[in-house]
Amino acid sequence: MRNRKKQVTAPVPPAIPVEPIQLLTIPQVAKRLSVGRTKVYRLIKQEGLPSVLVGNAMRVSDQALQKWILDHEQVSYERAS
């Protein structure tokens, strides 16, 4: 009879639900902000609007856009005071 070693396996943690990331095109971002496409590119380059390159196409995540708006909304309130 063979002497078999017991295999010890680590417990598998439960899967963490992850929401899919929604990437927006520049025209979609422009429409949400009610500005032109050129302004969106300026916001990315000069104002720090987060973006990602997918191949040659620039995209902005919906979550990053919402956070950026909230961050800049607070700054504008501070300037008004």
N, C-alpha and C positions, 0 to 999 in steps of 0.2 A: 504494500500500500504506500502511495506517495504522501509525503509530508507537504501539505499545502499551507502557504502563508495566508493569513487573513488580510483581505484588502480593506484599508480604511479609506473611506470617502468623506470629504468635507461636505457639510450640509450646503445645499444650494439656496442662496438668499432669494426671497420672493422678487418677482419682476417689478420694477418701479415703472408705473405708467408714465409715459413720456408723450407730450403733445407734439404732433408734427410741426415743424417750423414752416410758417407761411412766408414765402419769399415774394416780394412785390416787384413789378417792373417799374422803371422810372416813370412812365406815363401813369401808372396806378398811384404811385406816391404823389405825383403832381396833382392828380385829381383829388386825392384825400386832403392835400394841403391847400387846394384851390390856387395853385400857382402853375407856372409854365415849367416845361422840362428843363430849360436852361437854368432856372432858379434852383431846381432840385440838385443839379450838378454842382452849382455854387454852394449850396448848403452842405453837400458832401465834402467838397474841397476846402471850404473856408470856415464852416460852422461846426464841423465834426459830426455830421449825420452819418452814423455807421452804415457801411455798405460792404458787399462781398462780390467778388468777380466769379462768375460761373462761366468758364471759358472766356469769351470776349464780352459777355453780357453782364452788366452791373445790376445787382439786385439789393433790395433793402428788406430786412426781415420786419414783419408786422410788429413783433414784440419790441424790436430795437427802435422802430419809428415811434411807437407809443411812449416808450421810456424817454426818448429824445424830446418829444413834445412836452412831456411833464417836466423834465429838467429845465427846459427853456422857458416854460410858463412860469416857474418859480423865480427864475432870474428876472423876468420882465416885471414881476410884482415887486421885487426888491428895488429895481431901478425907479419905479413909480413912487416909492416911499421917500 
